[in-house]
Amino acid sequence: MSEQALPMARQRLAIAEPTAWERLVTNRNWLGFWFMMPAAAILILFLAYPLFLGVWLSFTDTRIGRDGVFIGLENYEWLSDDSIFLQSIFNTVLYTTVASIVKFALGLYLALLLNERVPFKAIVRSIVLIPFIVPTVLSALAFWWIYDTQFSIISWSLKQLGLLDTNIDFLGNPFNARVSVIIANIWRGVPFVAITLLAGLQTVSPSLYEAATLDGATRWQIFRYITYPLLTPIIAVVMTFSVLFTFTDFQLIWVLTRGGPVNATHLMATLSYQRAILGGRLGEGAAIATSMIPFLVVAIMVSFYGLQKRKWQQGENND
Amino acid sequence: MTDTSLKATNNDDHSVGMDYLEKLSSRLVTLYLPLGIIMVSLLFPFYWMALTAIKPDDQLLDFARVNPFWTTAPTFKHIYKLLFESQYPLWLWNTMYVAVCATMLSIIASVMAAYSIVRLRYKGAQLVGMLIFLAYLVPPSILFIPLASVIYSYGLFDSPLALILVYPTILIPFSTWLLMGYFKSIPYELEECALIDGATRWQILTRIVLPLAIPGLISAFIFSFTLCWNEFIYALTFLSSNENKTIPVAIVNEFVDGDIYRWGSLMAGALMGSLPLVILYAFFVEHYVSAMTGAVKE
């Protein structure tokens, strides 16, 4: 369609001698270049360049206030013997796996519930999203108070119900602390998964459900053979984002435990902050941050696969 | 006529049949009960936050005499202290200033980028679109260390300008993808007419495309604003002086002390830090939902 406009422009230019300015405003490549300028400048200066700088820093012994020298893989060699770093990888993988699986299960369940006929659906849906809207650190503070050692409301309620004699030490021992931060993360993440999956569910044509019901399909069969396959592409994308943000989580841990007790909840992001910014060893911190990249690449591949599949399913030739 | 009426009755029968299968009692157990439990667990932390913020000190930790789930003597002491005896107004101003500037900057850049990718279709536009999507997937947690040294070498350390320039790296990829979707849905014929009438690309963008994409712009704007408000790790790393901090960083760093009654003022801080966003959200729920789902669906 756009090709029709071009010959006309060319004809006009052939009559009036094309000036540099005219060429600029009609040549789509030039124009595209100028239109891309602001976004490209910001993304190159503050995203692409730091990304490479981070990888470079990880091969140096840079400290705050002192330029580093290239030391090859020394940071990585040092880290591979560092039990705290290895533990942070384990923590991050555990945190991401458990939280993502539960977020997916609960989110899908909530989306299916919200897809039913519910009174005041719009209000219910907007309430569900509130944990996603409120700044994470501030809701984490509320969780910190809920998880208080002495005055936790959960311990108090359980004691009132007679299920418990002593307070739960939520953030004091490694196992409890891990469970507690994972629960807080799930609480924060479920609304996002649920609302996006709900949007996907609403695009499934009701006639498919009708046809299946007429054929005598059970509720489980309807879910398994209609809803789930049609939802797979959007699930892939949503879960990639969810995994990505859980894997690189920083805020929640920083407020709740700062990586403690005995590094049981240190994620790679919090450890790199501690080493690089608080400890001043930028090179080592950058090496920890760079170690996250391979994991992220895997997540992106999954997302890409999901997107491709979606296009294919829609039968849409993406111009 | 008979055909359509038959269809209609079939449909009616069908839906009545479904209702018959689901009695109220079973709906209660399979739908309302789980939904209720989930809603309560999602909202409880906020209730607890708000309740703690208005409890007087003597009821704050005394669960034995007073039922902790309610308060008999609400007080605005903590909120008053926050608003008039702390630097909260300044932090609020910083946050608003950074969020509005970064959002405006990103929206302008994203509109131009999205328009040129979707409609100018210059050479390599597809590739650029893909790269921008990849930029969306680069998380702040792996960028903050090198960015700290970049910011430092540009002399922007401890300045709100650092955040205004850095936040767009999160916002531009998101808004560009969202706006690309909106721009694609605008009929190309409108632009063709304008081209034939001699309008320049810039005129087409500002007079035709943008007015039609206003819902998308609002979505991108408020969602970006929320993301800025929410951002923590960059603000924590790049800002050091108290009077430059944004709300999340300030409340986490300034209000956490050893005082046993600190919870009142801490929760007041968390409440007042979230309230502006929740109010904004209440007005634009639909835009939030379309921003969230739109960027994912594209």
Contacts between the chains, C-beta under 8 A, distances in Angstrom:
chain1	res1	chain2	res2	distance
A	1	B	188	5.4
A	1	B	192	6.9
A	2	B	119	7.7
A	2	B	121	6.8
A	2	B	188	7.2
A	2	B	192	8.0
A	4	B	192	7.3
A	5	B	192	6.2
A	5	B	195	4.8
A	5	B	196	7.4
A	8	B	196	7.3
A	25	B	200	5.7
A	25	B	201	6.8
A	28	B	120	4.8
A	28	B	121	7.0
A	28	B	122	5.2
A	29	B	122	4.6
A	29	B	123	5.4
A	31	B	116	7.1
A	31	B	120	5.7
A	31	B	122	7.2
A	31	B	201	5.7
A	32	B	116	4.5
A	32	B	120	4.5
A	32	B	121	7.8
A	32	B	122	2.8
A	32	B	123	7.7
A	32	B	125	6.7
A	33	B	122	7.0
A	35	B	112	4.4
A	35	B	113	6.7
A	35	B	115	6.4
A	35	B	116	3.5
A	35	B	120	6.5
A	35	B	201	8.0
A	36	B	112	7.2
A	36	B	113	5.5
A	36	B	116	5.7
A	36	B	117	8.0
A	36	B	128	6.7
A	37	B	112	7.7
A	38	B	105	7.9
A	38	B	108	6.6
A	38	B	109	3.8
A	38	B	112	6.2
A	38	B	113	7.5
A	39	B	109	4.1
A	39	B	110	6.4
A	39	B	112	6.8
A	39	B	113	3.9
A	39	B	132	7.6
A	39	B	172	5.2
A	39	B	176	6.6
A	40	B	113	7.6
A	42	B	105	7.7
A	42	B	106	8.0
A	42	B	109	6.3
A	42	B	165	7.1
A	42	B	168	4.9
A	42	B	169	6.4
A	42	B	172	6.2
A	43	B	132	7.5
A	43	B	135	5.6
A	43	B	169	6.2
A	43	B	172	6.2
A	43	B	173	7.6
A	45	B	150	7.9
A	45	B	165	8.0
A	46	B	147	6.7
A	46	B	150	7.2
A	46	B	165	6.2
A	46	B	166	5.4
A	46	B	168	7.4
A	46	B	169	4.8
A	47	B	135	5.7
A	47	B	138	6.2
A	47	B	143	7.0
A	47	B	169	4.3
A	48	B	135	7.8
A	49	B	150	7.1
A	50	B	143	5.1
A	50	B	146	4.0
A	50	B	147	4.7
A	50	B	150	5.6
A	51	B	138	6.4
A	51	B	142	7.5
A	51	B	143	6.6
A	51	B	146	7.4
A	53	B	146	3.9
A	53	B	149	7.1
A	53	B	150	6.8
A	54	B	142	6.4
A	54	B	143	6.7
A	54	B	145	6.1
A	54	B	146	3.9
A	57	B	145	6.7
A	57	B	146	5.8
A	57	B	149	7.3
A	62	B	149	7.5
A	106	B	38	7.6
A	109	B	34	7.4
A	110	B	35	7.8
A	110	B	38	5.8
A	113	B	31	6.1
A	113	B	34	6.3
A	113	B	35	5.0
A	113	B	38	7.7
A	114	B	35	7.7
A	116	B	31	5.7
A	118	B	31	7.1
A	118	B	35	6.9
A	122	B	285	7.6
A	124	B	35	7.3
A	124	B	39	7.0
A	125	B	285	7.9
A	125	B	289	7.5
A	126	B	281	7.7
A	126	B	282	7.6
A	126	B	285	4.4
A	127	B	39	6.4
A	127	B	42	7.4
A	127	B	43	6.8
A	128	B	38	7.9
A	128	B	39	7.2
A	128	B	42	6.4
A	129	B	281	7.5
A	129	B	285	7.5
A	129	B	288	6.7
A	129	B	289	7.3
A	130	B	42	7.1
A	130	B	43	7.2
A	130	B	46	6.9
A	130	B	278	6.6
A	130	B	281	7.3
A	131	B	42	5.6
A	131	B	45	7.7
A	132	B	292	8.0
A	133	B	226	6.2
A	133	B	274	8.0
A	133	B	277	5.6
A	133	B	278	6.3
A	133	B	281	4.7
A	133	B	288	7.1
A	134	B	46	7.3
A	134	B	274	4.3
A	134	B	277	6.5
A	134	B	278	6.6
A	135	B	229	5.9
A	135	B	230	4.6
A	135	B	232	7.6
A	135	B	247	7.4
A	135	B	248	5.0
A	135	B	273	6.3
A	135	B	274	6.2
A	135	B	277	7.0
A	136	B	230	6.2
A	136	B	232	6.9
A	136	B	248	8.0
A	137	B	232	5.2
A	137	B	248	4.3
A	137	B	249	7.9
A	137	B	251	7.4
A	137	B	252	5.4
A	138	B	247	8.0
A	138	B	248	6.3
A	138	B	251	6.7
A	138	B	269	7.9
A	138	B	270	4.1
A	138	B	273	4.9
A	138	B	274	5.1
A	139	B	45	5.9
A	139	B	46	7.6
A	139	B	49	7.8
A	139	B	270	7.5
A	139	B	274	7.5
A	141	B	49	7.7
A	141	B	251	7.1
A	141	B	252	7.0
A	141	B	266	6.1
A	141	B	267	7.3
A	141	B	269	7.8
A	141	B	270	4.6
A	142	B	45	4.2
A	142	B	46	7.0
A	142	B	48	6.1
A	142	B	49	4.2
A	142	B	267	6.9
A	142	B	270	6.0
A	143	B	45	6.2
A	145	B	48	7.0
A	145	B	49	7.5
A	145	B	52	6.5
A	145	B	263	5.5
A	145	B	266	7.2
A	145	B	267	6.4
A	146	B	45	6.4
A	146	B	48	6.2
A	148	B	263	7.7
A	150	B	61	7.8
A	151	B	61	5.2
A	151	B	63	7.0
A	151	B	263	7.7
A	153	B	48	6.3
A	153	B	68	6.1
A	156	B	63	5.1
A	156	B	68	6.3
A	187	B	41	7.2
A	187	B	42	6.9
A	187	B	45	7.2
A	190	B	38	7.9
A	190	B	42	7.4
A	191	B	42	7.0
A	192	B	292	7.0
A	195	B	289	6.3
A	195	B	292	6.3
A	195	B	293	7.0
A	196	B	292	6.2
A	196	B	293	5.3
A	196	B	296	5.2
A	199	B	289	7.3
A	199	B	293	3.8
A	199	B	296	8.0
A	199	B	297	6.9
A	200	B	293	8.0
A	200	B	297	7.7
A	210	B	14	6.3
A	213	B	14	7.3
A	213	B	18	7.4
A	214	B	14	7.8
A	234	B	296	7.0
A	234	B	297	6.8
A	237	B	296	5.3
A	237	B	297	7.9
A	238	B	296	6.0
A	240	B	137	8.0
A	241	B	296	7.0
A	244	B	137	6.2
A	244	B	139	6.3
A	245	B	139	7.0
A	247	B	139	8.0
A	248	B	139	3.9
A	248	B	140	7.5
A	248	B	141	3.9
A	248	B	142	6.9
A	249	B	141	7.7
A	250	B	140	7.9
A	250	B	141	5.4
A	250	B	232	7.0
A	250	B	233	5.0
A	251	B	232	4.5
A	251	B	233	7.0
A	251	B	248	7.9
A	254	B	232	7.6
A	254	B	236	7.9
A	254	B	252	7.8
A	255	B	252	5.9
A	268	B	141	7.8
A	269	B	141	3.9
A	269	B	142	8.0
A	269	B	233	7.7
A	272	B	141	7.4
A	272	B	145	6.6
A	273	B	144	7.4
A	273	B	233	7.2
A	273	B	237	7.6
A	276	B	145	4.7
A	276	B	148	7.8
A	277	B	144	7.9
A	277	B	145	7.5
A	277	B	148	7.0
A	277	B	237	5.8
A	282	B	145	5.9
A	282	B	148	7.7
A	282	B	149	6.6
A	285	B	145	5.0
A	286	B	145	4.9
A	286	B	146	6.5
A	289	B	141	6.7
A	289	B	142	4.3
A	289	B	143	7.9
A	289	B	144	7.9
A	289	B	145	5.7
A	290	B	142	7.1
A	292	B	141	7.0
A	292	B	142	5.4
A	293	B	142	6.6
A	296	B	137	6.9
A	296	B	138	7.9
A	296	B	139	7.3
A	296	B	142	7.6
A	299	B	137	7.5
A	300	B	134	7.0
A	300	B	137	5.3
A	303	B	137	7.3
A	319	B	121	7.7
